Amino acid sequence: MSVRKRRWITRTGEEREVWVVDYVAQDGSRHLKTFAKKKAADAFHSQVNVDVAAGIHTPHSKSITVAEAADNWLAQGRGPRAHYDRRVRRSPQAPHPAAHRPTEACELKHAPHQRLS
């Protein structure tokens, strides 16, 4: 693992430089990440060293997207859909199934309204 400076000249003749963190993940794959400031590169390098040693580092290129994480979460029954199924649909306050049919097909009897004094 290393932190090094990379310099180059663009097609327009402009000189540029970045700091490159070069490291090997716990699965043996090599990764590079660039930073504008050396301080940021050193901080990332330190954190990656700790994470790789602990076996918990996931390179950015191999991590899942937010959409994939949300789909996994919903598929495990932990998401709002499961919450709705457990809490709302099965609660005593949920509407009666007859409420979803057309009124002509239902014979709904309502208690007469009573005025409270």
SVG drawing of the C-alpha trace seen along z (x, -y; Angstrom):
<svg xmlns="http://www.w3.org/2000/svg" viewBox="-80 -25 85 38">
<polyline fill="none" stroke="black" stroke-width="0.4" points="0.0,0.0 1.3,-3.4 0.5,-7.1 2.3,-8.8 2.0,-12.0 1.1,-11.7 1.9,-14.6 1.0,-15.0 0.5,-17.6 -2.8,-17.9 -3.2,-18.3 -3.6,-22.0 -0.2,-22.2 -1.7,-22.5 0.3,-20.8 -1.9,-18.7 -1.2,-16.6 -3.1,-14.3 -2.3,-12.0 -2.8,-8.3 -3.6,-5.7 -2.6,-2.3 -3.7,0.7 -4.6,4.4 -8.0,5.4 -8.4,8.5 -9.5,10.6 -6.1,9.8 -7.5,7.3 -5.5,4.1 -7.3,0.7 -6.3,-2.9 -8.1,-6.0 -7.0,-9.6 -7.2,-12.7 -6.5,-16.4 -4.9,-16.8 -2.2,-14.7 -3.9,-15.0 -7.1,-13.3 -5.0,-10.6 -3.2,-9.8 -6.4,-9.7 -8.0,-7.3 -4.8,-5.2 -4.8,-4.9 -8.5,-3.9 -8.1,-1.3 -5.1,0.3 -7.3,0.8 -10.3,2.0 -8.3,4.5 -6.6,5.9 -10.0,6.4 -11.4,7.9 -14.3,5.4 -13.2,3.2 -15.3,3.2 -13.8,1.3 -16.0,-1.3 -16.0,0.5 -17.4,3.7 -20.0,2.1 -23.7,2.3 -25.8,-0.7 -28.5,-2.2 -31.2,-0.8 -29.8,2.7 -29.5,2.3 -33.1,1.1 -34.3,4.1 -32.4,6.5 -33.9,4.8 -37.4,5.1 -36.8,8.7 -35.8,9.6 -39.1,8.4 -37.7,5.5 -38.9,2.6 -42.0,0.4 -44.0,3.0 -43.6,5.6 -44.3,3.0 -47.5,2.1 -48.5,5.8 -47.8,6.5 -49.2,3.3 -51.8,1.7 -53.5,4.5 -53.9,6.8 -54.9,4.1 -58.4,3.8 -58.6,0.3 -58.0,1.5 -61.0,1.1 -63.3,4.1 -62.7,6.1 -66.2,5.2 -65.2,1.6 -63.1,2.3 -66.1,3.7 -68.7,1.5 -71.5,0.4 -74.2,2.1 -72.6,5.5 -72.5,5.0 -75.2,4.8 -73.5,2.6 -75.6,1.9 -74.6,-1.1 -75.6,-1.8 -77.8,-4.9 -75.9,-8.0 -76.5,-9.0 -76.1,-12.5 -73.9,-12.9 -75.0,-15.5"/>
</svg>
